């Protein structure tokens, strides 16, 4: 991305401490999948006594003649500073990689590692907390690159059928790796599995005290957007703890307004007694 290129058709939704964002104007991808694309988001503070720790990014912008949709959920823990940092820096770091257009998977993975290294080096300012992340980059309305660490999740719907694109990095799934690094996974009755008895995810940004037993290596998936694709949902685990992938798609598949759909999903999660912060993004293809 060069300084001389003007960023066109720019629509941003970035938030940590507000409950909802305005819906986006229409955009059209190039080529075969030139559907009308809209997006909307909603955030709800959980019932805990700390400040809102979820952050999100929703924007369309033009970079090197490519129209990009950038969508992300960052679910902070032990503070919101790492989630804030990711909101500001992670996509910028991905787009700065030299091979972003030729080897997008490697570039994305490298940018995740670089960003985590920067966060750890700034631990004095950012604190000892961390954040999960799920990012989705839509290129020209045709190609979707999804990456994640932790348990914030991306789900795509094709003709009404849900498909999970991200990986929930639960401690028990990676017990052998954690133990090989000298850590342990606790399984206390009545509680979720935790790395070193503390963190309920096996991969995260930050968490300097636990980092020797944690990974920030993302799982990365590429999905082609064809005429079967109806919608994409990105959300923090405050939603996914109480709503299955298919239930989420079924709840909103007949809703045309993306912002209303994101709000509705959040309200369903609350009605099912979710006590965690909830952040949700819906991208609709019509």
N, C-alpha and C positions, 0 to 999 in steps of 0.2 A: 504494500500500500504506500504510494508516494504522496508527498505533501502537496503536489500540484493537482492531484485529482480531487475534484469537489465531491463531497458526499451528498448524494441526491436521494430524494424520496425517503427521508429519514423519519422514522416513527419510533419513539422510545417509550418504554414502560419500565422504570427501575424503581424498586420500592423495598423498604424494610419495615417501615413503621406506619404504613397506611393500609387501609382495609381493601381498597379496590382501585383499579386503574381504568381510564377510558378505553373503549374499544378502538381497534385500528381501522384505518381506511383499507380499501381493497388493494390487492396487488395481483399481478399475473406473472406466472413463470413463463420462461421461454419454451418453445418446442411443444412436444406432444401433450404434456400434462399442464396445459394452460388454464387450469381451473381458477375460479375466484377464491382467493385465500384471505381469511380474516383470522384475527387472534384476539383473545381477551384473557384477563387474569383476575384473580381474587386472592386476598390474604386475610387470615383471621388469626388473631393472637390467641394462644391456648390459655388454659386455666392455671398455669404455673405462675409463681410470683416474680419471675424475671421478665425483662423486656423482650419484645418480639425478636426472635433470632433467625427467622427465615428471610431470605432476600430473593429477588428474581430479576431477570433481564428479559425483555421482549423488544426487539427492534428489527426493522428492515432498513438496510442501507446498501448502497452500491459501492463495491470495492473492485477495482481493476476490471470494470465492465461486467462484473458478476453481481446480480442482485441476491443479497444474503438475508435470510431470516435467521436471527440469532435469538435463541430461547434457552433459558437456564433457570434452575431452581438450586439455591444454596441454603442448606439447612444447618445453621450453626449450633454449636453446643459449648457450654461454659463461656457464654458471651457471643456477641454478634460481630466482633471485629474481623474475624477471618472470613465470615460470609460477606461482609462489606467489601473486604479486599478482593475477593473473588469476583464480586459483582463489577468492580471497576477494572480489574486487570486480566482475568482469565481469557476472555475472548480476544482482547488486544494482543495477548501473548500468542494465542493460536494463530492469529492472522499475520503476525510478524515472522512466523517460521518461513524459511526460504523455500521449502518444498510444499507449502500449503496447497497449491493447486495441482501438484504432480504426485504427491504421496500424502494425501490428507490424513490417513490413519496414523502414520508415523509422526507427522507434524503435530497432530492433536495430542498424541501420547507424550511427545517430547515437551510440549507446552505445559501439560499437566505437571510433569516432573519439575520443570523450571519454575513454575509458579509456586509449587510446594516448597522448593528450596528457598525461594525469596521469602515466603511466609515464615519459614523456620529461622531465617537470618534476621527477621524483623520481630522475633518473638517478644523482645523487650517492650516494643510498642503495641503489638497486637495481642499480647497476653498468651496464656497457656492453653486456650481453647482451640477448637478446630471447626471443621464443617464438612459435610458431605456435598456432592455436586452431581448434577446431571445436566449436560449441555446437549443441545440439538442445533445443528447448523444446516439450514435448508438452502441449497445452492440452486438459483434460477428456477425455483419451484419444482425441480426434478430429482435432486439427490439429497438425501438426508443423512447426516453424519451424527450419530449419537454416541456420547461417551459418558462414563460415570464412575465415581468412587462413592461407596456407601450405599444407602438404601433409599435415596430419592430416586424416583422411577419414571421411565418414559414408556408409554404404551401407544401403539398405533392401531387404528381400526381399518380393516379392509372388508368392505361389504358387510359391515356390522360385526365382524369377528375380531376380537381383541388379540393382539400379539405384543408381548413384552419385548422391548428392544434393549433394555438395560439389564444389569445383573445386580441383585441384592447381595451385597457383600456382608453376609452374616458370620459372626465369629466361629460358629461350629463348622461352617463350610470350609474354613481356612485354618482349622485347629492345628494341623500338622505343620503348616508354614509358620504359624505364630509360635508353636512350641520349638521349632527348629531355630528360631531366633532368640530363644530364652524366655519367652513369655508363656502365659497360660490362659485358658478360657474357663471362666467360672460358670457353673450351671446351678445356681441356688434356687431351690423350690420357691415358686411364686415370683421369680424374677426372670428376665430374659438373659441369654448368654452374653457375657461381657469379656472383652480383652483385658487381662490383668485385673478382673473384677471391677472394671470401671466403664469402658466404652462399649456400647451395644452394636458397633459396626467394626468390621475388620480392615476397612480402608477408609482413609479420610485425609483431608488437607490439615496441616497444622498438628496440634496435639504433641508438642515437642517432648513432653515427658514420656509419652508412650511410643514415640515415633520409631524407636529401634524394633518394636514389635508390630508396627503397622505398615501398611503399604499405601502409596498414593498412585499406584499403577492403575490406569483406567481400563475398563473393558470398552472396546470401541466397535460399533456396528455401522454398516452402510446399508441403507434402504432406498430403493428406487421408488419414486412417487409416480404411480400410474393411475389410471382412471378407477381402480378399485379402492383407492385410499379415500376414506371419509374424513378422518380427523386424527389428531395427535393429542395426547394428554401428557403433561409433565406435572408431577406433584411431589411434595415432601411426604415422608412416611406418616405424618399426621392424618393424611387421607387414606393411604394404602393399608394402614393397620386395620381399618374397618370396612373397606370397600375392595372387592376383588376387581381384577382388570376388566372382566367381562361385564360386571355390574356397572362399572364406571362408564363404559361405552354405551350400555343399554340405557343408562340414566339420561344421556344427552344426545343420542344419535338422531333424534327428531327435532332438536333445537337448532335453529338457524343462527342465533346470535351467540358468538363465541364467549363474550363476557358474561352473559346470562348463564351460559353453560358452566363456566368456571365457578361462578357464584353458587349455582345449584349443587354442584358436586361438593363444594365446601359445606353447604348447609346440610346435605345428606350425611356427611361425616360427623358434623356436630350432633345431628339427631341420633347418631349411633354412638354417642358418648365419647367421641375422640376428645382428649384433653390436651393434645399437643398443638403447637403452632401448625397451621395449615397454609400452604401456598400452592396454587394451582394455576396452570396455564393450559388453555385449550386453543388449538389451531384447527380451523375448519376449512375443508376443501369442498367447494360447492360448484 
